Amino acid sequence: MTNFSLPPEDIEYLNVNYPNWKPQFEDSKNGIIICNYLLPKGYNPEKSDLMLLIPDNYPTAKIDMFYFSPDINRIDQANIEALSPETHFQRNWQRWSRHYDWRVGIDNISTHITYICNQLKSEIDKE
């Protein structure tokens, strides 16, 4: 088991906004899980655990993609593209393959979660 540390501003953000978050370690992987992440209206279930894989050289290396367990779906059953199953931390996860340009010194867990929220909302807003 490895150990990793997050910058103080990330820990403060998580503690204030998601007090039920927890770090995860497995082999050479580091991550965080936000338990019972509240999803925007339009998804089933209403809450799911949100997981982020944290690269070893974060925050200069980007956090990429995001993961849900249990899987989430649109209530209207419309297809969500770029999803795939993966296993991390001895759990099955639904990977959302979404990418953007990471801005070193600007982007962090807070901006990544804002990105996730925007992606979830834009998915529901699709016709």
N, C-alpha and C positions, 0 to 999 in steps of 0.2 A: 504494500500500500504506500502510495506517495502522498505527499502533502503539498499544497499550494496555498498561496496567499493572494488575496485581492487587495487592490488599492483601498485606502480608508474611505474614499468617497463612494466607492461601489458598495462597501459593507454598510455604510450609513444609508445609502439609497435603498438597499434591500431591506435593512432593518426597519426603516420608516414605512416603506410602501408594501413590503411583502414579508412580514415578520415570521412567516412560516417557511422561509427558504432554508435550504441546507446544502452544504458542500457534499460532493460525491467524489470518490477516488476509486479507480479500478485499473490495475496494471499500470499502463502509461497514460491513462485518460484521467482528466480532471473535469469536473462539471459542477453546475449548481442546479438544483431542482426547486422550483417555486410550486409548493403544493396548493392544489385547488385554485389555480389561476382562473379568474372569472373571464369568460369569453364574451365578446360582443353578442348582442341579440342576433339570432339567425343560425346559431350553431347548436348541435346536440352532441354531447351533453352541454350543460351550461357552464361546467367547470371541468378542468383537466389539469393534470400536473404538467408544467412547462419546464423543459430541460434545455440548458445551454451547455455545449462543450466549450471549455475554456482552454485555449492553447497555452503551451508552456511559457511562451514569451509574450503573453498578454500583459499590458495593453498595446504594445507595439505591433503585435500580431492580431489580426481581426478575429472576432467571434463570427462564425459563419453558420447560417441556417438556424433552425430551431425545431424542437421536438415536443410531441404531446403523448401522454399516456394517461388514460385510455385515448384511443384514436378519436378524432373529432370529425364531424360531417356537417354539411349544410342541412338545415331543417328541410329545405325544399328538394333535397337529394340531388341537386345539381353537382356535376363533377368538379372536383378541385384538382388542378393539374400539379405535377411535380411533387407528388407525395410518394414515399416509399417506406417500407418497414425496416427497422434496424433494432439491434439489441445493444444496450449499454447499461452498465451498472445492474446487470442481472434482471433487466426489465425489457419488455417490448415497447418500442417507441414508434410513432408516426413522424417521419422526417419531412419537414417542409423545406424543400430546396429553393431557397431564396437568397439572392446575393446582391451586394451593393459595394461601392467603393468605401473602404474603411479609411477614416481620417485620423491618423495618429495624432494624439494630443487633444483630440476633440471627442472622438467616439469612445464609448465605454458601455457598461452594462445598461445604464439608463437610456442612452440613445438607441441601443440595440432593442431594448424592450419597447421603446416608442416605435421603432421600425416594425416590430412584430405586430403591435397593435394596429398600425396603419395597414399592414399587409392583410391582417384578418378582416378589417373593415372594408378594404377595397375588394376583397374576395366576395363578400356578401353583396356589395354594391354592383357587381357584374350583372349584366342582363342575361 
